[in-house]
Amino acid sequence: MTYGIGIRVPEPVDEVRNRLLDALREQGFGVLTEIDIQATLREKQGVDIGPYVILGACNPSLAARALDVDRRIGMLLPCNVVLRADGAETVVEALDPQVMVTVPEQPALQPVADEAGRRIRDALETLSATITG
């Protein structure tokens, strides 16, 4: 099962991050949390995996619709967006919202997952369109 939606950007994570935030905002997503995995692993484990950031993005209207169907769905809301370095490129990946339909087997979540997926894909397309490189 494919569980992610992603793109590759020929720029470093630091240069991609703000444009990604703008693209997500255009689609109604706000970023509630930001976890710097690289810094955490360096501090706690003494290892350096390179730039790796997890953004906790949320579209409140879509989240509310999903929670109306199933209060447990918070565990599966498509909120994590990852930026990670892969050589000179940045990989941007998000959880495919279809996961929130298939795991709990809740067909009523399908319209929410479809809209969330469209919005995430649109944000990634917007990000791709801003690439200068």
C-alpha positions in Angstrom: 0.0 0.0 0.0 1.3 3.4 -0.9 0.8 5.7 2.0 2.5 8.9 0.9 2.2 11.8 -1.6 5.5 13.4 -2.4 7.7 15.5 -4.7 11.4 16.2 -5.1 12.7 19.7 -5.2 16.2 20.6 -6.5 16.9 22.9 -3.5 18.0 22.5 0.1 15.4 22.0 2.9 15.9 25.5 4.3 15.0 27.1 1.0 12.0 24.9 0.4 10.4 25.2 3.9 8.9 28.7 3.7 7.5 28.2 0.2 6.0 24.9 1.4 4.4 26.8 4.4 2.9 29.3 1.9 1.6 26.6 -0.4 0.0 24.7 2.5 -1.6 28.0 3.8 -3.1 28.6 0.4 -4.9 25.3 0.8 -6.2 26.0 4.3 -3.6 24.2 6.3 -1.9 25.8 9.2 1.3 24.4 10.9 0.7 23.6 14.5 4.1 21.9 15.2 7.5 21.6 13.8 9.9 18.9 14.8 13.5 19.1 13.8 14.4 15.4 13.7 18.0 16.1 12.7 18.6 18.2 15.8 16.8 15.8 18.1 18.7 12.8 16.9 22.0 14.7 17.1 21.3 15.8 20.6 19.8 12.5 22.0 21.7 9.9 20.0 24.8 11.6 18.7 23.9 10.8 15.0 23.4 13.2 12.1 20.9 12.1 9.5 20.9 15.4 7.6 18.1 17.9 7.4 14.8 16.2 8.4 11.8 18.2 9.5 8.2 17.1 10.4 5.5 19.7 10.1 2.3 19.1 11.9 -0.1 20.7 9.4 -3.9 20.8 9.9 -6.8 22.0 7.9 -9.4 22.8 10.7 -12.5 22.4 8.5 -11.4 19.0 7.1 -10.4 17.9 10.6 -13.8 18.8 12.0 -15.6 17.0 9.3 -13.5 13.8 9.8 -14.0 14.0 13.6 -17.7 14.3 13.1 -17.6 10.9 11.4 -15.2 9.2 13.9 -13.7 10.7 17.0 -10.8 8.3 16.9 -9.7 9.5 13.5 -7.3 12.0 15.1 -4.7 9.2 15.1 -4.9 9.2 11.3 -5.5 12.7 10.3 -3.2 13.6 7.4 -1.3 16.2 9.3 2.4 15.2 9.0 4.4 16.8 6.1 8.0 15.8 6.0 10.9 17.7 4.5 14.1 15.7 4.2 17.4 16.1 2.4 18.3 13.6 -0.2 21.6 14.7 -1.6 21.2 18.2 -3.0 17.5 17.7 -3.3 14.6 18.0 -0.8 12.0 15.4 -0.6 8.6 16.7 0.5 6.2 14.0 1.6 2.7 13.9 3.2 0.6 11.1 4.4 -2.0 10.2 1.8 -5.4 11.0 3.3 -6.8 7.8 1.8 -5.2 6.0 4.7 -7.8 7.5 7.0 -10.5 5.7 5.0 -8.8 2.3 4.6 -7.5 1.8 8.1 -10.8 2.4 10.1 -12.9 1.2 7.1 -15.2 4.2 7.4 -16.7 5.0 3.9 -18.2 8.2 5.3 -14.6 9.6 5.5 -14.1 9.2 1.7 -15.2 12.8 0.8 -12.9 14.3 3.5 -10.0 12.1 2.3 -10.6 13.1 -1.3 -10.7 16.8 -0.5 -7.7 16.6 1.8 -5.7 14.7 -0.9 -6.6 17.2 -3.5 -5.5 20.1 -1.3 -2.2 18.4 -0.4 -1.5 17.7 -4.1 -2.4 21.2 -5.0 0.0 22.5 -2.3 2.8 20.3 -3.7 2.0 21.4 -7.2 2.2 25.1 -6.1 5.5 24.4 -4.4 6.8 22.7 -7.6 5.8 25.7 -9.7 7.9 28.0 -7.5 11.1 26.2 -8.2 13.7 28.4 -9.9 16.4 25.7 -10.3 
